[in-house]
Amino acid sequence: MKQNKTFLLMLMLSAAMVTHGQTDSTKVTNDSVTWNQSLDGVTVTAQRQLIKQEIDRVGYDVQADEDSRTENVLDMLRKVPMVTIDGNENILVKGNSDYKIYKNGHLDPSLSKNAKEILKAMPANSVKRIEVITDPGAREDAEGVNAILNIVMMDTRKMDGVTGSIRGNYSSLNSVGVGTYLATQLGKTIVSIDYGYNCMTKKSTASDGYVERTFVESGNTQKVSQTSSNPGYIHYADINASYDIDTLNLLSASFGGYFYKIDVQGDNSMTMLNATNGPLYHYDDHFWLPSYNHHSWNGRLDYEHKTHRRGEMLTLSYMLALTRQHSEQEDNYSNMQNVPFNYTGFLLKTREHFTEHTFQTDYVRPLWAGHKLEVGAKYIYRSNNSQNTQDYYKTNETPSIPYEFEHSTQIAAAYADYMYNSDKWSARAGLRYEFSYMKGHYPLGDSGDFSKRLNDWVPQASVKYQITDRHSLKLGYTTSISRPGISYLNPAVVYSPNRVDFGNARLVSASKQSISLTYMYVGSRLTLQIVPQYQFSNNAVGSVVYALNDIRHGTYGNVMRYRRMQVEGYAQWKPFNGTTFVANLNYRYVVHKNPDLNLQLTCHPLSYYFYVSQRLPWKLLATAYTYGQMGHSHVDVYSYNRSWNRYAFTLQRSFLSEDRLTVRVMANSPFHKNQHSRTRTVQGDILGWGDNTRNENGRYFLLAFTYRFGKLKASVKKTETTIENSDEVGGISRGK
């Protein structure tokens, strides 16, 4: 009789967990932890869901993924819905690079500027979940982005002594990475420190490339072969602290950033041929950047006050962001034959500085059951300045060229966001107004000062219907704007024998609009998401490339019109205990236009990521994955990237009490020594193609370990709202 009661109880618990997504012993949600209970010899187990959808975001539960013990955050991102990573480890969200990265719900300037290097060094076991905020509200959207990638660190509230971890990895390319995480509590104060170091060797960063360009007007062809490497190192650190003044008041602060220094060096061989393939001129170029260094630091202070009314809250925030980038590039030419220039080399010195102060206030007020209103205001003062000096060797005719440029932006914004939530329906609607004043100044008097005033309205809206406990449907509409950064604005002209580059100080903010429909199914063993979306912009910042006397000239302009239709798909299937399949797909049909030049380029690539993991005897976990792109994807309106593929295999095992030590070995592309990245330019003044190989994309082997100590029960508390600035594109560090 007792066994029958136990069996009936087991069936009832299992049915409840399957029907309601329940995974703990009281109330079950899709993002809860794995629940195990033994009843008289019978074990009841509920699967822990990795994916959770809310009205404005999709979350991936990193701690539920066993790979998080030894993998880094960049590895985990490949499994997150609507996130793809290209062949150069650039992160794409919803199929493009128009996004910002937050940490714990607020902008992290360091991550947004150099995401891939920092996330490669950040251990996945320090992250609770990764969120893709698909429909940013009027507050979270700040000055407007297509999407937000939010890295949520471990956030439980208990603290018991000192807790932490140490980690390390070594690859057959001789690269090394180490790091540590520590957290402790001192009275009402909780403090955590995270530090990481990565060493990049000449072997790990070596690359070979070949480019062939034909100038349409003359018919002449330029052939360039290059070998290069950029050995160096990167440090990153974060210090976070929170102080519980009392039950209604919380003060939190953080400081962090990263520093890297690299020694870029390489050799070019350039040959110019005429239209009949006869030689015109030739030279070899040895180049290096002996002191290229980059600093990016930011600090935040947040004060949160809660009232006795449940959910009512006032937050005051301040953020300071600093970026300093210095470089000295030296080129020396040899084996010169009939060259069309009169110098044997040059030294280019560049100094770029960025400073940003942000003040923000946010107020949240529950109105009545299921209804909530959020309002707030923000002021940003953003200052950019750059100094360039280019000195030429062994010439009396080409003087030194100094250049200085200063640019400031002041932004005042206010927003209101309304949210509704019931058992079946959720909705969110918001409106944001922004006034911005931009000013440019030339200290050397090279050009006249200029200024511009802009007014922008940014509406947002989304509605979600929970069809059943497992099925949901969401419709979202967003508008957004983005402003150019110093790298796009800096008008300093940089010369080399075969190219001239300069920014455009007259760039203005660009606006975008999109509409999407999201279907999601969350079952006990299968999670499925399908997202069709349409996006367009009529004044996006794009590259402007043209040829003068067989020399490539490049700058930027608000010249891009694009139309993007895409379908994103995600599936996670657990057919058996210990077996997991993941597929992450993004198909897009994109049209880029430059009406001024009457150019149009259409591409329709499919980005994919397929992953399988299997639990094996002796506590082993084996995984295999492949990712890449089928079809062509845009570089700009002139060029596209061709298809590519990467793959890897891993094996990991945990040791010691409570699995405190985890060791992982990985084989990256073991059957291909080199993996190629190919680009083709099909329209404009210059036509051609390029082929590049990088050692880190080809065959190598990696050994990694993580050791935990203490009890992982705490991390620093965060105010529920804080500052995020997400409007700028083309800052000091171009790309992500």
Buried (B, 14 or more C-beta within 10 A) or exposed (E): EEEEEBEEBBEEBBEEBBEBBBBBEEEBEBBBEEBEEEBEEEEBBBBBBBBBBBBBBBBBBBBBBBBBBBBBBBBBBBBBBBBBBBBBBEBBBBBBBBBBBBBBBBBBBBBBBBBBBBBBBBBBBBBBBBBBBBBBBBBBBBBBBBBBBBBBBBEEEEBEEEBBBBBBBBBBBBBBBBBBBBBBBEEEEBBBBBBBBBBBBBBBBBBBBBBBBBBEEBEBBBBBBBEBBBBBBBBBBBBBBBBBEEEEEBBBBBBBBBBBBBBBBBBBBBBBBEEEEEEBBBBBBBBBBEEBBBBBBBBBBBBBBBEEEEEBBBBBBBBBBBBBBBBBBBBBBEEBEEBEBEBBBBBBBBBBBBBBEBBBBBBBBBEEEBBBEBBBEBEBEBBBBBBBBBBBBEEEEBEEBBBBBBBBBBBEBBBBBBBBBEEEEBBBBBBBBBEBEBBBBBEEEEEEEEEBEBEBEBEBBBBBEBEEBBBBEBBBBBBBBBBBBBBBBBBBBBBBBBEBBBBBBBBBBBBBBBBBEBBBBBBBBBBBBBBBBBBBBBBBBBBBBEBEEBBBBBBBBBBBBBBBBBBBBBBBBBEEEEEBBBBBBBBBBBBBBBEEBEBEBEBBBBBBBBBBBBBEEEEEBEBBBBBBBBBBBBBBBBBBBBBBBBBBBBBBBBEEEEEBBBBBBBBBBBEBEEBBBBBBBEBBBBBBBBBBBBBBBBBBEBBBBBBBEBEBBBBBBBBBBBBBBBBBBBBBBEBB
